Amino acid sequence: MENKIKLIFADDCRLQQKIIELLTTQLDLFDLQFMADNGSELLRYLGSCKALPQICILDLHMPVMNGIDTVREMRRRFPSIKVFGYTATDSLIEISDFRRNGALQVFSKRNPKQMLEVICGYGKMGARYESPVVVRKNSSIISHENS
């Protein structure tokens, strides 16, 4: 596939990095350009990029620079990148904070394949993609409509 979606990913867990790497290869919809262990490392990479990625997936809880601080800085410095949250937490307060600071949607780590399929819609549809997402605890998508 020639028009793959350019993707970067930040998560301090090597297992999660491997899962995303394998799924992006399997789905053949993404060009996984970079994986970082924290937000600071990701921002350094973006500062040196000649061509910015379309999509970024950030873990909420990372050392050095967490997902909320990273998305806030990305919105300021790289507003063209669509940023998504990725977390194991069920805390609606933390998820809301992630969204309030710039994450378009926040996904549970329980179903990374479903997350990538939804994100693919954002990459293919341009600036805005509406997915049928509702807030449900223990679901694979834990985002808010109209938040």
N, C-alpha and C positions, 0 to 999 in steps of 0.2 A: 504494500500500500504506500503510495507516494506522499499523500498529504496527511501524515501522522501528526497528532497533537503533541506539541513540545511540552514536556512535563518535568518538574523538579519535585523532590520529596525530602522532607526532613523528619526524622524520628531517631531517637537515641537507641532504639532497640534493633540490633542486627537482624533478628528474626523477622521483624516487620519490614525491614529494608529488603530482605531476601524474598519475602512474600510478594511485595510490590514489584520487584524486579521480575520474578517469575510470571506474575499475572500480566504485566504489561507486554512481556514477550509472547505469552499465550494468546492474549486478545489481539495483538498485532494492530492496535489502534493508536498507540502512543510511542513517542520517541523519548524514552527516559534519559534525560540529559545529565542529571546530577542528583546525588543523594548526600544529604548532610546529617550530622549527628545532633545538630542544634541550630537554632535560628541565627546565631552570630556567624557560623560557618556558611550558612545559606546566603546571608546578606553579603558576605565577602565575595562569594561566587557571583552573585547577581551584579555587584559593582564592577566586576571584570568582564561581564558578558558582552559580546559584540551584538548578539541577537537574543533578546529576552524570550523566555518560554511563555506559552499561553496560560499554563495552569501550574499552580503550586499546591501541594498537599502538605499541611503542617500538623504534627502531633501537638497536642495541647501541653502536655507535661514533658519538658526537656530541660536538661541542665544548661547552664551558661545563659541561654536566652530562650524563654518558653514561647509557645505558639501565639499567645495573646500579644506579647511585646513585639514579636516578629511580624505578625499581620498588621499591627498598627504602623510599624516602620515601613513595611512594604506598601501600604496604602499611600503613605507620604512620598516615598521615593520611586516606586514602580507601580503606579495606579493602573496600568494596562493589564497586569497579571491578575487572573482570576484565582483567588485563594480559597481553599477549602480546609476545614478542620477535620482532624482524625483523632479519635480519643477512645479510651476504655472507660471513661467516667460516665456516670449517669446523672451527674449533678447539673440540673437545669440552670442553676445560677452560673456555673462556669461555661456552659454551652451558650447561654445568652450573652455572657461577656465576650466570648469568642466572636459571636455574630455581630455584636454591637461595635466591635473594633475592626470589623472588615471581612470576616469569613462569610462567604456566600451561603454555605451550608456546612453543617458539622455532621460527620459520619462516625458510626461506631466501628471499632476494630473487629467486630464480630463477623462482618461480611465485606471484606475488601473488594471482592469481585463485583458485587452489586454497586459499591461506591464508584469504582472505575467506570462501570457502564453508565451510571447517572452523569458522572463528570464528562464522559465522552459527549453527551448531549450538549453540554456547555461549550465545549471546544468546537463542535460542528455547527452549532446554531449562532455563533458569534457572541455578541455582548450580552444577550439575555436569553435564558432558557428557563421555561417554567416546567418544573417536574411535579408530579402529584405526591407531594411529601407532607406528612402530618407528624405532629409530635407524639411519639409513643415510646414509653420506657421499654427497654429490652428489645427494641427493634434494631434493625441494622442502620436505619437512617434516623438520626435524632436531631432534626432541624426544626426550625420554626417557619411557618408561613407568615408573611407580613410583619416580620420583626426587624 
